[in-house]
Structure formats: structure tokens, C-alpha cells
């Protein structure tokens, strides 16, 4: 009886784990190259799909940016 119970628990964990793996969200990685920059980092994205971040220009000065609908806005 113990063997059957352990087998059922193991099967439940295996099947439950497989279902959780299928429900994982998918992500798209996008490269953001700010023209004239030497380094770019995104900080976040809001519910409207606007990405915000910062970049360094060739002089090493930091700047902020937002990317919305394919349009890059420097700050």
C-alpha cells in the first residue's frame, strides 16, 4: 500500500511539474542600439510597451532614452 501511495505521489509531482513547465511565459529578446552609443541598457517596459533605459555616448556621457512604437526618444 505504501509503495502504491508513493508511486501515485511521484506520478502526481511529475505530471504537475510538466503542466507548470507548459504554462511558463515566453519572452522576446530585442537588441536596442542607440546610434552613436557605446553602451546601452534597458531598465524596464510598461504596460503600453514603452521601453526606458540609458546609454553612453562616445564621450562617456550618460543619457536616458525611451523606445515606443519603433521610435527612439533621447532625453
Secondary structure, DSSP 8 states (H G I E B T S, - for coil): -HHHHHHHHHHHHHHHHHHHHHT-----------TTEEEEEEEEE-TT--EEEEEEETTS-EEEEEEETTEEEE-
